[in-house]
């Protein structure tokens, strides 16, 4: 019994931490805060906005993971599919900066009209697919989870 309570409290603290990180990142990004442009390194090549956005990209799917037990420990087969997709979203969130760096060739993720793939227009399209895909995937999982609850309660 004690282990269950400790596990519940741990997951609850992870949930609130992920939620706070997500909301903070979202607020800073929506308001276009000047904090996003602060440089992390001496060469002014790594903006703080990259780290803040990265935290949000991990925090959003992590909020669902720690907030919904049925997606952490799924029992119906549909919830197992949603859980797998959510784990993929978390992994993509973790890999967002390395993948984006490979696409852009820089940590400010700026692109130009280069003829090469890295830093060019084709890479930019992949960058936006990844950047929009993680939150859209996460919110779609949440919507499908809510819809599944309607069908489970009717049984």
C-alpha positions, 0 to 999 in steps of 0.5 A: 500500500505504501509503495502505491502511495509513493508511486502516486505521489511521484507520478503526481509531482512529475505531472505537475512539473511537466504541466508547469514546464509546458505552460511556462514554455507556451506562455513565453512562446505566445508572448514572444518574450525577449528571454527567448533571444538570450544567448546561452553560449559566448558565441551567441549561436544558441538562443535560450528559446531553443532550450525553452521550446525543447522543454515544452516539446518534451513537457507536453507529451510528458504531461499526458503520460504522467497525468493519465494513468490509462496511457501509462499503464494501458489495459484496453488494446486501443489505449495500448496503441495510444500509449505507444503513440504517446511514447513516440511523441515523447521520444520525438520531443527528446530528439527535437533539438538534435534532429532540428540541428541536423536539419538546420545546421545551427541551433537558432534553427534558421534556414535560407535558400541554399541549394543543399538540403541542410539549412535549405528549404526542403529541410525547413519543411521537415523542421516545421513538420517535426515542430508542429507534429509533436504537439498535434500528435499529442493533442490528437492522442488526448482527443482520441483518449477522451472519445474512447472514454465515451465508448468505454462508459457505454459498455 
